[in-house]
Amino acid sequence: MDKRVTILLLGLLFLAGCSTSARLSKKYTGKGIEVLYREMGNPVNTVVLENGNRIFEYEKETFVRQTEISTGRGTLDPRISPSYSKVEIYLFEIDKEGVIVRTAYKKQIEK
């Protein structure tokens, strides 16, 4: 029973991680470049590929502060989670006609 619960939880975590990338692809693939400029602004970095397509890179950085973790017990020393910086990187491949053909999403944690 315990093994099944662990496998189920790992499967749900995997699906949750893929959901951001899938939503990004569904929202932007096939749309024009003007949608990116309107919704996300100017890219942080632009790379021209050998086939003439371009990669637009956008970054969103979020600082997560320290928080007290409730252990359910009355203790004198509270447990504190560390603060960290979360960097989300959005990549869009745009073809020669200005249409988004592929998207990618990465998340990095910086302590």
C-alpha positions in Angstrom: 0.0 0.0 0.0 2.8 2.4 1.0 4.6 1.7 -2.3 1.5 2.6 -4.4 1.0 5.9 -2.6 4.7 6.8 -3.2 4.3 5.9 -6.9 1.1 7.9 -7.2 2.7 11.0 -5.5 5.7 10.8 -7.8 3.4 10.6 -10.9 1.4 13.6 -9.7 4.6 15.6 -9.2 5.8 14.7 -12.7 2.5 15.8 -14.2 2.5 19.1 -12.3 6.0 19.9 -13.5 5.0 19.3 -17.1 1.8 21.2 -16.8 3.5 24.7 -17.0 5.4 23.7 -20.2 2.2 22.2 -21.7 0.1 25.3 -20.9 2.8 27.6 -22.3 2.9 25.6 -25.6 -0.8 25.5 -25.9 -1.1 29.3 -25.3 1.6 30.5 -27.6 2.4 27.9 -30.4 1.0 29.1 -33.7 0.6 32.7 -32.5 2.4 35.7 -33.9 5.4 37.4 -32.4 3.3 40.5 -31.5 1.6 38.4 -28.8 5.0 37.9 -27.1 5.8 41.6 -27.2 2.3 42.6 -25.9 2.2 40.1 -23.0 5.9 39.7 -22.0 7.7 42.7 -23.3 11.1 42.7 -24.8 13.2 39.5 -24.5 16.2 39.4 -22.2 18.2 37.5 -24.9 17.7 36.7 -28.6 19.6 34.0 -30.5 19.5 33.4 -34.3 19.6 29.7 -35.2 21.3 28.2 -38.3 17.9 27.6 -40.0 17.0 31.4 -39.7 14.6 31.0 -36.8 15.1 33.0 -33.6 15.0 32.1 -29.9 13.5 34.7 -27.6 14.4 34.2 -23.9 12.4 35.8 -21.1 13.3 35.5 -17.4 11.1 36.1 -14.3 12.8 36.2 -10.9 10.9 35.8 -7.7 12.4 36.1 -4.2 10.9 33.6 -1.6 11.3 34.8 1.9 12.0 32.7 5.0 8.9 31.3 6.7 8.3 29.5 9.9 7.4 25.8 9.4 4.6 24.6 11.7 5.6 21.2 13.2 2.4 20.8 15.1 4.3 20.8 18.4 4.8 23.5 21.0 8.6 24.0 20.8 10.8 26.9 21.9 12.9 26.9 18.7 10.8 27.4 15.6 11.9 25.7 12.4 12.6 28.3 9.6 12.7 27.5 5.9 15.5 29.1 4.0 15.0 32.0 1.6 15.8 31.6 -2.0 15.4 33.1 -5.4 13.3 31.3 -8.1 14.2 32.0 -11.7 11.7 31.0 -14.4 13.1 30.9 -17.9 10.7 31.0 -20.9 12.1 30.2 -24.4 10.2 30.8 -27.6 11.3 29.7 -31.1 10.0 32.1 -33.8 10.2 31.2 -37.5 11.1 33.6 -40.4 7.4 34.6 -40.7 7.2 35.7 -37.1 5.1 32.7 -35.9 6.0 30.9 -32.6 6.8 27.3 -33.5 8.1 25.9 -30.2 8.2 26.8 -26.5 10.2 25.7 -23.5 10.1 26.3 -19.8 12.9 25.9 -17.2 13.0 26.7 -13.5 16.1 27.3 -11.4 16.5 27.7 -7.7 19.3 30.0 -6.5 20.1 29.9 -2.8 
